[in-house]
Amino acid sequence: MTTTASTTTTMAAITQHGYGGIEQLRIDRMPAPTPGPDQVLVRVHAVSPDSGTIHIMAADPKLVRLAFGWSRPRQPVIGLSFAGEVVAVGDRVKGVAVGDRVAGSAPAAFAEYVVAAPQKIARIPDAVSMTDAATLAISGTTALQAVRDAARVQAGQSVLVIGAGGGVGAFLVQLAVAAGARVTGVASAAKADLVRSLGAVDVIDYRTTPGPEGWGRFDVIIDTADGRALHVLRRALTERGTLVIVGADNAGGPLLRGADRQLRAVLQNPWVRHRLAAVVNRENGDDVAVLLDMVARGALRAPIDAVAPLEEALPLVERLQRQQVAGKAVIRLVAEAGSSR
Ligand SMILES: NC(=O)c1ccc[n+]([C@@H]2O[C@H](COP(=O)([O-])OP(=O)(O)OC[C@H]3O[C@@H](n4cnc5c(N)ncnc54)[C@H](OP(=O)(O)O)[C@@H]3O)[C@@H](O)[C@H]2O)c1
């Protein structure tokens, strides 16, 4: 294994000790992980919480308990999306070197050190900050896979993004605009300015206009938040339109939540005139690299609402759980040289 002297045997990490709210989280010290021959060790500079981290924290949907541990998660360190510097490289890893700045996803990311698979990380261009890079791996890649692969958005199409002020939604709006679409966002009034600033031509406040009647008709609808039945949302599609289900915290009942409508979309698709599709994030470094390149070129903005140091991380996670974050929040474990971010 290639290692630098900067690795340490213990580290700070955000850990989870039961299911619920942030009262279940602590900032603990624990042994730093050791990479296997096919892994790299990253000194984490910045992380970004996403709704998946919240689902695991709250055991909502209940399937979380089956997958991660019945009374508490078997693996206590939370989080997925990170940016940092490679400090050790396993013997069998090719193409990654100590000192590389990388972003990507890995379990147990909210810690000073994380072990990552090389296939799930990408090198950060010089022009991109660690703070911006940390937002891309889960929320950004989900949006990329929704716009590019599931919706196959084309120039000139009309696209409705539901949940446009959220972590995934803020990327969806920008990526659909970049594909040449006219984008309308559905969001609360508090997030309307953000959604417009990302390129949406119109923003619908779902609290005053619950829709879908009155929203208009769209070639593509991408839902991250509405949660209503597919046939209800399809009323806002054009004749041959496409409905893409990313998720929704209020959908599907306590066992399955968002997965319920994702399954229904796949099962119903052959039998309806509209195209129905679901997104299940395929974590991979290639898609992170696509987004990093867009950020470096100024074609995509990391939609950051708030940045906090590790000591102030838990209130930020709580804000995300309450859906009060517009776009993304970032936790800094190492201050960025020459920048407040
Ligand atoms: N399939 C996958 O692989 C995948 C990957 C990532 C996320 N997801 C799922 O996608 C969903 C969104 O994730 P996220 O990370 O973007 O969550 P988030 O950051 O919490 O954003 C959700 C947004 O929806 C808004 N919202 C709530 N109710 C709404 C409604 N009825 N209509 C329109 N907007 C509404 C919320 O704020 P306002 O109420 O203030 O507008 C919030 O901004 C979650 O259910 C998550 O599990 C799925």
The ligand as a MOL file (V3000), in Angstrom:
LIG
                    3D

  0  0  0     0  0            999 V3000
M  V30 BEGIN CTAB
M  V30 COUNTS 48 52 0 0 0
M  V30 BEGIN ATOM
M  V30 1 N -34.1680 7.1120 -6.6740 0
M  V30 2 C -32.9980 7.4960 -6.1950 0
M  V30 3 O -31.9550 6.9080 -6.4760 0
M  V30 4 C -32.9730 8.6900 -5.2960 0
M  V30 5 C -31.7850 9.3920 -5.0610 0
M  V30 6 C -31.8210 10.5340 -4.2710 0
M  V30 7 C -33.0220 10.9350 -3.7000 0
M  V30 8 N -34.1460 10.2070 -3.9100 0 CHG=1
M  V30 9 C -35.4230 10.6060 -3.3150 0
M  V30 10 O -35.8350 11.8160 -3.9150 0
M  V30 11 C -36.5480 12.5920 -2.9600 0
M  V30 12 C -35.9490 13.9870 -2.9160 0
M  V30 13 O -34.6250 13.9100 -2.4820 0
M  V30 14 P -33.8040 15.2380 -2.1560 0
M  V30 15 O -32.4620 14.7880 -1.7270 0
M  V30 16 O -33.9180 16.1960 -3.2570 0 CHG=-1
M  V30 17 O -34.6170 15.7560 -0.8840 0
M  V30 18 P -34.6730 17.2360 -0.2790 0
M  V30 19 O -33.3590 17.8930 -0.4570 0
M  V30 20 O -35.2580 17.0860 1.0650 0
M  V30 21 O -35.6930 17.9770 -1.2250 0
M  V30 22 C -37.0580 17.6710 -1.3000 0
M  V30 23 C -37.7560 19.0000 -1.6540 0
M  V30 24 O -39.1330 18.7920 -1.9300 0
M  V30 25 C -39.8600 19.9400 -1.4880 0
M  V30 26 N -41.2460 19.5150 -1.3390 0
M  V30 27 C -41.8430 18.9000 -0.2950 0
M  V30 28 N -43.1130 18.5950 -0.6110 0
M  V30 29 C -43.3140 19.0210 -1.8790 0
M  V30 30 C -44.4020 18.9760 -2.7900 0
M  V30 31 N -45.5810 18.4320 -2.4350 0
M  V30 32 N -44.2500 19.4750 -4.0300 0
M  V30 33 C -43.0830 20.0320 -4.4130 0
M  V30 34 N -41.9910 20.1100 -3.6140 0
M  V30 35 C -42.1170 19.6160 -2.3500 0
M  V30 36 C -39.1370 20.3490 -0.2220 0
M  V30 37 O -39.1090 21.7040 0.1370 0
M  V30 38 P -40.2660 22.7710 0.0100 0
M  V30 39 O -41.4730 22.1190 0.6040 0
M  V30 40 O -39.7750 23.9630 0.8060 0
M  V30 41 O -40.4140 23.1090 -1.4470 0
M  V30 42 C -37.6820 20.0200 -0.5640 0
M  V30 43 O -37.0240 21.1430 -1.1100 0
M  V30 44 C -36.4620 11.8350 -1.6300 0
M  V30 45 O -37.6640 11.1340 -1.4230 0
M  V30 46 C -35.3360 10.8680 -1.8380 0
M  V30 47 O -35.4760 9.6850 -1.1070 0
M  V30 48 C -34.1500 9.1040 -4.6920 0
M  V30 END ATOM
M  V30 BEGIN BOND
M  V30 1 1 1 2
M  V30 2 2 2 3
M  V30 3 1 2 4
M  V30 4 1 4 5
M  V30 5 2 4 48
M  V30 6 2 5 6
M  V30 7 1 6 7
M  V30 8 2 7 8
M  V30 9 1 8 9
M  V30 10 1 8 48
M  V30 11 1 9 10
M  V30 12 1 9 46
M  V30 13 1 10 11
M  V30 14 1 11 12
M  V30 15 1 11 44
M  V30 16 1 12 13
M  V30 17 1 13 14
M  V30 18 2 14 15
M  V30 19 1 14 16
M  V30 20 1 14 17
M  V30 21 1 17 18
M  V30 22 2 18 19
M  V30 23 1 18 20
M  V30 24 1 18 21
M  V30 25 1 21 22
M  V30 26 1 22 23
M  V30 27 1 23 24
M  V30 28 1 23 42
M  V30 29 1 24 25
M  V30 30 1 25 26
M  V30 31 1 25 36
M  V30 32 1 26 27
M  V30 33 1 26 35
M  V30 34 2 27 28
M  V30 35 1 28 29
M  V30 36 1 29 30
M  V30 37 2 29 35
M  V30 38 1 30 31
M  V30 39 2 30 32
M  V30 40 1 32 33
M  V30 41 2 33 34
M  V30 42 1 34 35
M  V30 43 1 36 37
M  V30 44 1 36 42
M  V30 45 1 37 38
M  V30 46 2 38 39
M  V30 47 1 38 40
M  V30 48 1 38 41
M  V30 49 1 42 43
M  V30 50 1 44 45
M  V30 51 1 44 46
M  V30 52 1 46 47
M  V30 END BOND
M  V30 END CTAB
M  END
